[in-house]
Amino acid sequence: MRRASPPLPRSPVMDQGQRQTAYHMSKRNPRWLVLWGVYSRQYWAFPLFRAPTRAIVHCTDEDTLLAAMRETELAVTAGRS
């Protein structure tokens, strides 16, 4: 029986640029909490405003994430009277 290889260690330094990008995206968009997923290798944005449960967005690049955040905001505000 073959033994599985142990997972490669991930260095926090390896993702420092992505973590800084996520931090700056959160600062520029205070209605969102943006994080970098070390395992998923994606940016994750959590709304800090009243939004549907599944309004969390995630993408591999910041431009696509920002577009998805804006789309979510528009969809939420369009549904309000």
C-alpha positions, 0 to 999 in steps of 0.5 A: 500500500502506498503512503500519501505524501505529507502536505507541503508546508506553507510559509506565511511569508509566501502570501504576504503580498496577497494578505497586504492586498486584502488588508488594503481592499478592506480599508478602501471598502469599509463595508466589507471584510476582505481576507486572503485564503491561504488554502483556497488561494483566493480573496474572500469578501464578507459583507459588513452590512445587512445582506443575504446569508450567501452574499460572501464572494470569493475570487482569485484576483482583486479586480474580479473580487471588487466587481463581485462586491459591487454587484452584490451591493447593487443587488442588495440595495436594489431589493430595498424600498 
